[in-house]
């Protein structure tokens, strides 16, 4: 079992880079100015390689579409707050100088990086730590319409963020890319009245999340809602809730979502939960395909319940042990439900409609002879 999952892990780590290259290829990049930042710099300088600026704030004030901010080695105790957009052919890029390790220490700050009402921003290769809210926050379109779209978050490390009960990465806008990040040990709240946050929380539409390592976060590894979002080839392990959960808050939808080819390993409650109990619209048209779900003592492999519609469970592999069910679908979620070609290498029961079956064979027989034919979508 370990040999299979570790080989997939190696493949997933390179997947985000492939996606990122394809993403940049869709932009005809024309570089503008380059501004350098150094902890030994001076904010009265011009930001050239020989006269770097001292703070991220000073550099952000100068950048225009097509510009790059290159950051020298060091610890920067400030928030990177980007509010100016690039364009499709002239994105704004923020990254370390080649070979440098750059840490944003957001102790006492709301976020480490916030992209607010700004599009076509690339944030790459930073380490973000200790924020009160999300380590990286891409703003949403609710309550004022200051959402951020077409941004790329790639190759960053986000750790010990979200201590007020928020997330490692929050994606609220549309058509954003989150590739090859390490999101580790976030959302452990210091205020007991706060809600528990998650590793990555995706709220907007048409976002892609691929090739990330999401490990040991206080809540769900990846929590998602929105429309037409894609989650592929992530490694999601050792989180204290499910690996992935769909839960929809009003006024949002959870529709046309793809969760494919992820490795979900040893998350405390299990693999994937598609849950219709939120006060938004019920999740519908959800594809769960090609995922490997490994647990030594999880509750569920895949759980579908509380009125979800058109959930398709295709060619997933289950390994280990699940105390409540390997596959679980309740009667309220049978409309349009499909399940095919699961690879069962685990122990645990199978819950279908209102009964638990001891084997996958017995579950399939019940599924195939469902007397009211609820699997057909309306």
Order of alpha helices (4+ residues) and beta strands (2+ residues): alpha-beta-alpha-beta-beta-beta-beta-beta-beta-beta-beta-beta-beta-beta-beta-beta-beta-beta-beta-beta-beta-beta-beta-beta-beta-beta-beta-beta-beta-beta-beta-beta-beta-beta-beta-beta-alpha
